[in-house]
């Protein structure tokens, strides 16, 4: 393997370690979240639920626990190193062995796309303009990202379906989950490298 290939692998391994720490921290602190709870009543004090008991915020109904797919963004501001990270999560076939995850991550100096395909037990990582097949490390990637996903999902069980969901971890990191879409139609091609 040439030096360029080794350096990419080192970057990916370091990123996985950082993400593992962030994922575990997020998982353990998810239960302390709180949304803004603001529902726009049009100024008349009446919230129209259309007669079905579900407040229509212009999105889908809120059934995070029963969702077969989810898409949302996460912004994490780490106090310790003043780092900010942005993730876009796309989950399909949630809570099954065929679950597929696509995580697009951006920090101040790098970006990655992680595809973890439970149906095929494959992992692909996109970095520096290239896709890398890291399927030999499927259990590690699955455990890391599934833990983070479960933490966010568990936290969103209390989401009202309106606005963002934000919280602060015990060590002072701030987390915001936003652009939340329950049961979006996600193409299988999103979970394959191209």
N, C-alpha and C positions, 0 to 999 in steps of 0.2 A: 504494500500500500504506500502511495507517495505521501509526502508531507501535507499536501492540500487535503487529501482524504482523511489523514489522521487528525488534522486540525479541525475539520468539520465534525468528526466523531467526538472529539474532546469538547467542542462547543455544545453539541447535542447532549452529551453526558452531563455537563455542568448545568445546562438548562433543565434537564430532567431532575437533577438533585434539587435545584432551586424550586422548581415547580412542585416537587414532592413535599418540600417543607411548607410552601405556601398552601398547597392542597390540603395537607393534614391540618395546618392551622385553621384554614377556612372551614374544614369539616367539623372540627371541635368547637368552633365558635359560632356556627350557623344558627343555633337555637336562640341567640340573643337579638335577632333582627327585629326590625319594625318598619313598616311602610309608612307613608305619609298619611294614609287613611282619608285623604281628601276626595270627596265625590262632588262633582259639579252639579248643583241643584238648579242651575239657571237663575238663581237669585230669588226664587219663590219659596224655597224651603221644601220643595217636593222633589223627590228623586223618582223618576219614572222607571219602573222595572218591566214595563210592557205586560204586566199581569203574570209573569212567570217566576217572579222572585229573584231574577238575575238582573243586576244593573248592567246596562249596555254602555260600555265606555268606548265603543267604536271598535273594540277588538273582539276576541272570542270569549266564550264563557270560561269561567275560572274553575277548572278541575285539574289542578296540577297533579294530584295523587293518581288520577285515572288517565292522565295524558299518555298517549302512545308516542308523541313527539313534542319536543320543546325547542325553542330558539330564543336566546337572550344574550345580552352583553353584560359583562362584568368589568367594573373599574375598581382596581385595588391600589390604594396609596399606602405604601409601607413607610412607617415612621422611622424605623431603625436606619435605613439607608437612603431615605428620601426618594425612593424609586416609585415610579408609577407604572402599572401594567394594565393593559386592556385586553380582554378576551371576548371572543364571540363564540358561544357554544351552540352547536346544532346536535340534537339527540334524536335518533330514530329507533323505533322498536324498544322503547324504554321498558326497563324492568324485565327484559328477556335475555336469554343467552345470545340472541341475535342482535343485541343492541349495537348501534353504530354511533360513534362520536366523531365530530369534527370540531376542533378547537383552533381558532385563529388567534394567535397571541402577538401582541405588540408591546414592547417596552421602549424606553427612550433611545436605545441603540441597536435593537434587533427585532426581527419578526420571524415567526414560525407558523406553520400550519401542521397540526397533528391530526391524523386520521387513524382512529382505532376501530377496526371493523370486527366486532364480535362474531358475526356470522362466518367470516373467513379466518378468524384469529390472525389478522394481519395488522401491521402498523407501518404507516408511511409518514415521514417527516419531510416537510419542505423547508429548506433553508438555503440562503444565498443563491437562489435561482435553480436549485436542484432538488429532486425528490430522492429520498433515501429509504430503502426498504429495511426497516428495523424489526421485522416480524420475529426474529430470534428472541427479542426482548418483550414479546407480547404480554406475558404475565405482569411484568413491571409497569409497563405503560397502562395496561388495563387497571391494575390496582391503584395507581397514582391518579389517573383521570376519573375513574369511576368513584373513588372516594370524594374527590372535589365535586363531581356532578351530584352525588347523593347528598352532600352537604348543602349545596345550593338548592336542590329540589326540596329537601326537607324544610329549609328555611322559607321557601316560596309557598309552602302549604298554608301559611297564614296571610299570604298576599291577598289583598282585597280585589284585585283585578284592575285597579286604577293606579296609574303612576309608577314610580320607581319603588324599589325596596332597598333600604340603606341601613347599615348598622356599623358599629365600631367594635373591633375586637378588643379583648382584655389588654393587649399590649399597645393599643392606640391606633392600629391600622384602620383605615376606613374602607368600607366595601359598599359599592352601589351596584345593584342589579337593575337593568333597564332594557327598554325595547323588548319587553317580554311578550312572546307569542306562544300560546298554548295550542297544541295540535296543528302546527303548520304543515303544509304539504311539502315534504323535503324529498327531492329526487335522489335515487340511489347513487347517481353519478357524483354527488357531493362527498360520498364516502369511499371513493376510489381516487387514486392519484392519476394525473393526466400528463 
